[in-house]
Amino acid sequence: MTDELTPSIEQAAKRAFIEHSGKVLSEALSFLGSSDDCSRNTLEGIARVLHLVKGGAAFLKYREIVTISENLEQFIRKGLVAPSRDLPERTKERVRYLADKIGELCEEI
């Protein structure tokens, strides 16, 4: 019986990860889209979202998602990205790419 439950629990966890990650990344994109400028607080909030996505991906062994999330998070946290007028668009492109990669995971389930 345990062997039968494990795959369904794993699938449920994967579905929850994909759904939640898609939602928070969509919210981040929405917030970036409503701002002409990006503050350090905005960047820090996006870095926290990326950190959470990275953790969920690591738990589920989605290595590519971990790498993408980690690279973008570190890029922001290390101050390589300074608040600027074109930052929202550049950051949106990267977050969109990550969201697309997570969306592709639906095909695996």
PESULUR-V798551 format. One record per pair of residues at least 4 apart in sequence whose C-alpha atoms are under 6 Angstrom apart, sorted by the first residue. I is the first residue (numbers start at 1). J is the second residue. If there is no record, write none. Layout:
i;j
I;J
I;J
//
This chain:
i;j
16;20
17;21
18;22
21;25
22;26
29;33
29;92
32;88
37;85
38;83
39;83
47;73
50;54
50;69
50;73
54;66
54;69
57;61
57;62
57;66
58;62
58;66
65;69
66;70
69;73
70;74
74;78
75;80
76;81
87;91
88;92
92;96
//
